[in-house]
Structures are given as structure tokens and as C-alpha cells.
């Protein structure tokens, strides 16, 4: 019939889905999810990791940091949100940020450690020897003689 528009059936509109890890849940009804993908480098053909950060809508505020979630693409919900959280696949381990994390020492490889150079802004690098007092008759920086000026 003329004047009617035909819409595509729901099966024809396939929405993209992806899986990622929640890295921030500080916003109301919004989570930030990182999605990691592996791509082959064009020149060196080595497999490298690439990460993308997506803002996703979490209607029930159910996601916590560390959760593995499934995202589905949707219409723009805000300036940054184009994804919705479909489901939580695996709950993450709660992280207590108030406890200090112990840093393990690197294992000894048997090679000597490289010498460190003093950084430009450190006091050891900027310290100069004290200047000795000038005596009468020595030339100054300008090259003129204090005692023998003509």
C-alpha cells in the first residue's frame, strides 16, 4: 500500500553484543566496561591486545567493579552511553583499596643492574662546587682586569 513504511522484522536487526569487565561503577545507573580484543600487528604480525572502554546503562545498579558482563548495543542514551548491560556472567572479587599491596621483588637474573643516572631535577645533579674567592689581579668573567683597568 502506498504511504505505509515497512519496518524490518526484529530478526533482521541484529544488535552487537560484547563481553567485558566492569572497571568503574561510581555513576548512577552507569558502569564503565573495558573490552579487550586481540589483533595482529600489520607490519610485525605479532598478536597485540587492544582495549576499549564503553559506558553502559545498568538499570538496577547491580554491577560492581570486577564483574564480567555482557553488553548489547542500543540507541544513544546519553552523550557517552550506547550500550546496555544484558547480564552479569561472573561476579568479581571485592577489592579493598585501603590495604597496601605488597610489591614482590624481581627475581635475580644473574646480570648486574644498570647504573642509574641522576635525574635532571635532583639536588645531586644540580649541585655545583662552591666558587673560590677571587684575589686581586684575577680576571673576571667579562675578561677585564679589576686591578689593571685602563
N, C-alpha and C positions, 0 to 999 in steps of 0.2 A: 504494500500500500504506500502511496506517496505521502510524505510528511512524517512517516514513522522512522525512527532510527533503530537500527538493530544493534544491540549490545552483545558483546562476546560472552559466550557461556562461561561460568566460573571455572570450568576445566581448562579453558584456553588461557586464562590469566594465571600463569604460574608465578608465584611470588618467590623471590630468592630467600633462601634460608642459610644460616651460617651458625657456627658454634664458636664460643669464645669464653674468656674468663673475666669475671667482674673485677675491676680494679678500683672503682670508687662508687660508693652508694650514699654520698653526703647530700645529694639533692633530693627534693621531694618528688616521688614517683618517677625518678630518672636514675639510671645507672650508666656508668661508663664501662664498656666492654672492649677488651683487646682481642683481636682475631689474628692469629698467626698463620701465615702461609709460607710455603717453600717454593722458591722459584730458581730456575737455573740462570746463572750469570751469562749474559750474551757473549762476552768475549772469553771468559775463563772456564765456562761450563761447570762451574762449581755450584753446588746447591747452597743457597743462602736463605736466611729467614727474613721475612718482611712482616711487620706488624701494622695493623690498622686499628684506630680507636673509634668506636661508634658510641654515640649517645642513644640509649634505648629507653623506651617507655616501660615502666614497671608499675602497673596499676595498683597492686596491693602492697607495694614496698616490701616484697618478700625476699628479694635478692640481697645477699651480703657479700662482702669482699671475699674473693677466692672461689665463689660458686662458678661452676661450669654451666653455661646457659645456652639455649637455642634461641636465635633471633630470627624474626621474619620481617621482610621488608614491608613498609606500609606507606601511606601518604604522609606528607610533611606534617608533623605535629607541632613543631616549633622551629626556631631558626636552625637548630642542630639535630633535632630528633627526626630520623626517618626509619627507625626500626622499633619493633615491639618485642618484649620478652615473651616467647611462646611457652617455655618450660624450663625448670631447673633440672639439669641432668644429674649433677652431683654437688652436694653441699661442700663448701670449702672449710678448711680448718680455721678456727678463730685465731687471730694473731694478736698477741699482747704487745703493743708497741712501747709500753713503759719499761719492759725488761731490756737490759743491754744485751746485745748479741755478741757472743764470743767469736773472735776472728781467729781462725786456725792459722798457725804459722805455715809458710810454704815449705815443702819438703826440701831437704838438702840434695842438690843435683850433683855436687862434687866440683862444680865450677866456681871460680871466685866471683864475688859480686862486683858489678861495675862501680867505679868510683863516682861519687856524687859531686857535681859541680855546684858551687854556691849560687843561689838564685840571685837575680839582679837586685831585688829589694831587700835582701837580708843585710844585717849590720856588718857581717864579716866581709861581704863583698864590697861594701861602700866605704869601709873604714880605710883611711889613708894614714901614712906615717905622719907624726907631728912635724911641722916645719921648724927648722932650727933658726934661731935668731940671726939676723944679718949683722955683719960687722961693718964698720965704716970703710968705705972704699969698694964694697961689692956692688956689682951691677944689679939693678932691679929688673923686673920683667920687661919694662919698656926699653931697656937697653941703655938708658942714660946712667951716668955715674953720679951718685948723690954728692960725693965729695968733690969731684972734679968737673963741675958744670962750667961751661964757658960762656 
